[in-house]
Amino acid sequence: MTFKNGSPQTHSSAISGTGVVNMSGVGTLTMSAANTYTGVTTVTAGVLRLNNAAALPGGIDATVGTGESGLTFNGGVIGLTTTSGDFQRVVGTGAGQVQWTATTGTGGFTAFGGDRLVNLGGASAMQTWNTAAGSFGSAGLILGSVDSDSKVTFQNPIDLNGAVRAVTVYDGSAAVDAELSGILSGAAASGLNKLGNGTLVLSADNTSNGSIEPVPEPSPLGRGQGCGKK
């Protein structure tokens, strides 16, 4: 099943079976039912907002149970809410896990109705930025969306792994759109390139030897609109 919405839409019916779900529209799609399909969920564009704890089959906690589906980022973001809870899936290619597509994949998280946390694996384990299949980060991490109203905090420490990595932060209505609370580290060539007009807070005592460069880049994500400047 493929969703190609260019404006906000809600899918309230449960999805079951063995097929895959692909979110490819630039708008925000809200899933409000408890789904049980077992195919991979791929977020290629826009925002997939989770208004049910089992909108992604099996939930978004770190425990992998039966009947769960894998999640792949390929350009879009997951919208976290009070009903979905915080995101704790482990990075990997299996069921109940999350991955960024190899080399070109971007993706990440945004928050609605209250601040939300992202802690991959649930134990604040170091995430090494890589471009291999099934790894974290790939072509870029995305935080926030133009229709978000709350802050999303990424808690894991990040090893930038010897390169300048892109983090895009979109400008929603919250005073602070995103926070990286884990330590950023890496070799001499490591660095962070902050894209987008959203507000990003770095709250750890970072040890990366590279530079951190802010670059405004108005691009649409959520509602099909560009991000505004605070």
Summary of the structure (lengths in Angstrom):
residues: 230
radius of gyration: 16.1
end to end distance: 36.9
largest distance: 50.3
contacts: 852
relative contact order: 0.13
helix: 0%
strand: 34%
